[in-house]
Amino acid sequence: MTITFTEIQIAAAKKLIKLSLEEDLNQAGDLTCRALINKVDQGEIQIVSRETGILAGTPLASLVFSELDSEVKCTQHLSDGDTLEPGSIISTYSGPLASILIGERTILNFMTHLCGVASLTAKYVQAIQGTSAIILDTRKTLPGWRILEKYAVKAGGGTNHRIGLYDGILIKDNHLAAWATRNSDSTIADAIRQARESVNGEKGIEVEVDTLDQLVDALQAKPEIVLLDNMKPETLKQAIQLRNEQSPTTLLEASGGINLERVRSIAETGVERISIGALTHSAISLDLGFDWKQCT
């Protein structure tokens, strides 16, 4: 699978790139390059993988150099979504050596993190292969990084949940608790109906439940998705049976405390969706290198 940045991801990346370069250069610029590198010096670097994983974030280097120095030229050898092995050459950049060295840390900070997210996602996707479930991300992302982290999830074969609070309704336990303070005799199904009316049925409704009794209540309103929070596989199987009887079109999503050791058993219960915050908040960066040689 090969994907690349859309205009939305390019805009998100440019904001973060400017911030990163401001942090690195401040007003003084790169003192080390100023001391040791001549303006006429040329160089060539290759971004190389040091370990096995999934590639994500290849457009970032070009975006960094377009901000720093348009004279740096790019040759792309691999695409986002490709599998990396130790020694895989991702891309080659040539041009003014000082600009290449200044961009090194910003580029690696972005790409090692995004490759880590994609690689972890791919492990979860592989773990549930052959089941009917899909792996989804969550809103547990670094501020400013959400668009790019969710892009990396897709590069790893995962599926994006809603982007933010603005593009989907997910009624969680705190929403229900707050709503119940002025609707004491109402049910979860009533809350779902009210939410549906608020958007004139133009967006699907997802609701979080903790127990099977809450699920039975929610299914009366036939929500598009029910999130089953921290339920064991045995309970998930019961939830599926209840769903099949009461609202067959409702999708069930397992979430909460899911790791690589447990995800297969969760998927085998028959749930259609598994959302995992760890994809973005706990991914370990993939080791990439900046290998360079002086141009002749």
C-alpha positions as CSV (number, residue, x, y, z in Angstrom):
1,M,0.0,0.0,0.0
2,T,1.4,3.4,-1.0
3,I,0.0,6.7,0.3
4,T,1.2,10.3,0.3
5,F,0.4,13.6,1.9
6,T,-2.8,15.5,1.0
7,E,-3.0,19.2,1.2
8,I,-4.3,18.8,4.8
9,Q,-1.2,16.9,5.8
10,I,1.1,19.2,4.0
11,A,-0.4,22.2,5.9
12,A,-0.1,20.4,9.2
13,A,3.5,19.5,8.5
14,K,4.5,23.0,7.4
15,K,3.3,24.4,10.8
16,L,5.3,21.9,12.8
17,I,8.4,22.3,10.5
18,K,8.4,26.1,11.1
19,L,8.1,25.5,14.9
20,S,10.9,22.9,14.8
21,L,13.3,25.1,12.9
22,E,12.5,28.1,15.1
23,E,13.4,26.0,18.1
24,D,16.7,24.9,16.5
25,L,17.9,28.1,14.9
26,N,16.3,30.9,17.0
27,Q,17.8,34.2,15.9
28,A,21.4,33.1,15.7
29,G,21.2,30.2,13.2
30,D,23.4,27.1,13.3
31,L,26.6,28.2,15.0
32,T,28.4,24.9,14.3
33,C,27.8,25.1,10.6
34,R,28.8,28.7,10.6
35,A,32.1,27.8,12.3
36,L,33.0,24.8,10.2
37,I,31.1,24.6,6.9
38,N,31.8,26.9,3.9
39,K,28.8,28.3,2.0
40,V,30.1,26.7,-1.2
41,D,30.4,23.2,0.3
42,Q,28.2,20.6,-1.4
43,G,27.0,17.3,0.0
44,E,24.8,14.3,-0.5
45,I,22.9,12.3,2.1
46,Q,20.8,9.2,2.2
47,I,18.1,8.6,4.7
48,V,18.6,4.9,5.6
49,S,16.7,2.6,7.9
50,R,18.6,0.9,10.7
51,E,15.8,-1.6,11.5
52,T,12.7,-3.4,10.2
53,G,9.5,-1.4,10.1
54,I,7.0,0.5,7.9
55,L,7.8,3.8,6.2
56,A,5.8,7.0,6.9
57,G,6.5,10.6,6.4
58,T,8.7,10.7,3.2
59,P,7.3,14.1,2.0
60,L,8.7,15.7,5.2
61,A,12.3,16.0,4.1
62,S,11.4,17.9,1.0
63,L,9.1,20.2,3.0
64,V,11.9,20.9,5.4
65,F,14.4,21.7,2.6
66,S,11.8,23.8,0.8
67,E,11.7,25.9,4.0
68,L,15.5,26.0,4.4
69,D,17.0,25.9,0.9
70,S,15.3,25.2,-2.4
71,E,18.6,24.3,-3.9
72,V,18.6,20.9,-2.1
73,K,17.4,18.3,-4.6
74,C,15.6,15.0,-3.7
75,T,15.5,11.5,-5.2
76,Q,12.8,9.3,-3.5
77,H,13.6,5.6,-3.5
78,L,10.7,4.2,-1.4
79,S,7.1,5.3,-0.6
80,D,5.1,5.6,2.5
81,G,3.6,2.2,3.4
82,D,6.6,0.3,2.1
83,T,8.3,-2.2,4.4
84,L,11.8,-1.2,5.6
85,E,14.7,-3.5,6.4
86,P,18.1,-2.6,7.9
87,G,20.0,-0.8,5.2
88,S,16.9,0.2,3.2
89,I,17.7,3.5,1.4
90,I,14.6,5.7,1.7
91,S,15.7,8.8,-0.2
92,T,18.8,10.8,-1.4
93,Y,19.3,14.6,-1.0
94,S,22.1,16.6,-2.6
95,G,23.0,20.3,-2.5
96,P,24.4,22.9,-0.1
97,L,26.0,20.9,2.8
98,A,25.1,23.4,5.5
99,S,21.4,23.3,4.6
100,I,21.5,19.5,4.6
101,L,23.1,19.4,8.1
102,I,20.7,22.0,9.5
103,G,17.7,20.0,8.4
104,E,19.0,16.7,9.7
105,R,17.5,16.7,13.2
106,T,14.1,18.1,12.2
107,I,13.7,15.5,9.4
108,L,14.7,12.6,11.6
109,N,12.5,13.8,14.5
110,F,9.5,13.7,12.2
111,M,10.3,10.6,10.3
112,T,11.5,8.3,13.1
113,H,8.3,9.1,15.1
114,L,5.9,8.6,12.2
115,C,7.7,5.4,11.1
116,G,7.3,4.2,14.7
117,V,3.6,4.8,14.6
118,A,3.2,3.1,11.2
119,S,5.3,0.1,12.3
120,L,3.4,-0.4,15.6
121,T,0.1,-0.1,13.7
122,A,1.3,-2.8,11.2
123,K,2.0,-5.2,14.1
124,Y,-1.6,-4.8,15.3
125,V,-3.0,-5.2,11.8
126,Q,-0.9,-8.3,11.3
127,A,-1.9,-9.8,14.7
128,I,-5.6,-9.8,13.7
129,Q,-5.2,-10.9,10.1
130,G,-8.0,-13.2,9.0
131,T,-10.6,-11.8,11.3
132,S,-13.4,-9.3,10.4
133,A,-12.0,-6.6,12.7
134,I,-10.2,-3.4,11.7
135,I,-7.6,-1.5,13.8
136,L,-8.4,2.2,14.6
137,D,-6.6,5.0,16.2
138,T,-7.9,7.5,18.8
139,R,-7.6,11.1,19.8
140,K,-4.7,10.3,22.1
141,T,-2.2,12.2,20.0
142,L,0.5,14.8,20.6
143,P,-0.8,18.4,20.2
144,G,-0.2,19.6,16.7
145,W,0.8,16.1,15.5
146,R,-2.7,14.6,15.2
147,I,-3.1,14.9,11.4
148,L,0.4,13.4,10.8
149,E,0.1,10.7,13.4
150,K,-3.2,9.6,12.0
151,Y,-1.6,9.6,8.5
152,A,1.1,7.3,9.9
153,V,-1.6,4.9,11.2
154,K,-3.0,4.6,7.7
155,A,0.5,4.0,6.3
156,G,0.7,1.1,8.7
157,G,-2.6,-0.4,7.5
158,G,-4.8,1.0,10.2
159,T,-8.0,3.0,10.0
160,N,-8.6,6.5,11.2
161,H,-11.3,7.2,13.9
162,R,-12.8,10.7,14.0
163,I,-10.2,13.4,13.7
164,G,-11.5,15.5,16.5
165,L,-14.6,16.6,18.5
166,Y,-15.8,18.5,15.4
167,D,-16.3,15.7,12.9
168,G,-18.1,13.0,14.8
169,I,-20.3,12.3,17.9
170,L,-19.0,9.9,20.5
171,I,-21.1,10.0,23.7
172,K,-18.8,8.9,26.5
173,D,-19.5,8.2,30.2
174,N,-18.8,11.7,31.3
175,H,-21.2,13.1,28.7
176,L,-23.9,10.7,30.0
177,A,-23.2,11.6,33.6
178,A,-23.4,15.3,32.9
179,W,-26.5,14.9,30.8
180,A,-28.2,12.8,33.4
181,T,-28.0,15.6,36.0
182,R,-30.9,17.3,34.2
183,N,-32.5,14.2,32.6
184,S,-32.6,12.0,35.6
185,D,-35.4,9.7,34.3
186,S,-33.9,9.3,30.8
187,T,-32.0,6.5,29.3
188,I,-28.9,6.1,27.2
189,A,-31.2,5.5,24.3
190,D,-32.8,8.9,24.9
191,A,-29.4,10.6,24.9
192,I,-28.6,8.9,21.5
193,R,-31.9,10.1,20.1
194,Q,-31.3,13.7,21.3
195,A,-27.8,13.6,19.8
196,R,-29.1,12.3,16.5
197,E,-31.7,15.1,16.4
198,S,-29.0,17.7,17.0
199,V,-27.3,16.8,13.8
200,N,-30.5,16.1,11.8
201,G,-29.2,12.5,11.3
202,E,-26.4,13.8,9.1
203,K,-23.7,12.1,11.3
204,G,-23.5,8.7,12.8
205,I,-23.8,8.3,16.5
206,E,-21.3,6.3,18.6
207,V,-21.8,5.7,22.3
208,E,-19.6,4.2,25.0
209,V,-20.9,1.6,27.4
210,D,-19.3,-0.3,30.3
211,T,-21.8,-3.0,30.9
212,L,-24.1,-5.3,29.0
213,D,-27.1,-3.6,30.7
214,Q,-26.0,-0.3,29.2
215,L,-25.6,-1.9,25.9
216,V,-29.1,-3.2,25.9
217,D,-30.3,0.3,26.8
218,A,-28.2,1.9,24.0
219,L,-29.3,-0.6,21.3
220,Q,-32.9,0.6,21.7
221,A,-31.9,3.7,19.7
222,K,-29.9,1.7,17.1
223,P,-26.7,3.8,17.2
224,E,-24.3,3.4,14.3
225,I,-21.5,2.3,16.7
226,V,-21.3,1.2,20.3
227,L,-17.9,1.3,22.0
228,L,-17.5,-1.5,24.5
229,D,-15.1,-0.2,27.1
230,N,-12.7,-2.6,28.9
231,M,-14.7,-5.7,28.3
232,K,-13.2,-9.2,28.5
233,P,-13.6,-11.5,25.4
234,E,-16.3,-13.5,27.1
235,T,-18.4,-10.4,27.7
236,L,-17.7,-9.2,24.2
237,K,-19.2,-12.4,22.8
238,Q,-22.3,-11.8,24.8
239,A,-22.4,-8.2,23.6
240,I,-22.3,-9.5,20.0
241,Q,-25.2,-11.8,20.6
242,L,-27.3,-9.0,22.1
243,R,-26.4,-6.7,19.2
244,N,-27.4,-9.4,16.6
245,E,-30.8,-9.8,18.3
246,Q,-31.6,-6.1,18.9
247,S,-29.8,-4.0,16.3
248,P,-27.9,-6.0,13.7
249,T,-26.7,-2.9,11.8
250,T,-24.9,-1.4,14.8
251,L,-21.1,-1.9,14.7
252,L,-19.3,-2.9,17.9
253,E,-16.0,-1.4,18.8
254,A,-13.7,-2.8,21.5
255,S,-11.4,-0.5,23.4
256,G,-9.5,-0.1,26.6
257,G,-6.3,-1.8,27.7
258,I,-5.8,-3.6,24.5
259,N,-2.2,-4.7,23.7
260,L,-0.5,-6.9,21.1
261,E,-0.8,-10.0,23.4
262,R,-4.6,-9.5,23.7
263,V,-5.7,-8.1,20.4
264,R,-6.1,-11.4,18.6
265,S,-8.4,-12.8,21.2
266,I,-10.4,-9.5,21.1
267,A,-10.7,-9.7,17.3
268,E,-11.8,-13.3,17.3
269,T,-14.9,-12.5,19.4
270,G,-16.4,-11.0,16.2
271,V,-16.3,-7.2,17.0
272,E,-15.9,-5.2,13.9
273,R,-13.7,-2.4,15.3
274,I,-10.8,-2.3,17.7
275,S,-9.5,1.2,18.8
276,I,-6.1,1.5,20.4
277,G,-4.6,4.7,21.9
278,A,-1.2,3.1,22.1
279,L,-0.8,3.4,18.3
280,T,0.0,7.0,18.7
281,H,0.8,7.6,22.4
282,S,3.2,4.7,23.0
283,A,4.9,4.1,19.6
284,I,8.7,3.7,19.8
285,S,10.6,5.7,17.2
286,L,12.1,3.7,14.3
287,D,15.8,4.1,14.0
288,L,16.7,6.0,10.8
289,G,20.1,7.4,9.8
290,F,21.4,10.4,7.9
291,D,24.3,8.9,5.9
292,W,26.2,11.5,3.9
293,K,29.3,12.0,1.7
294,Q,30.9,15.1,0.4
295,C,30.2,15.8,-3.3
296,T,33.2,16.0,-5.6
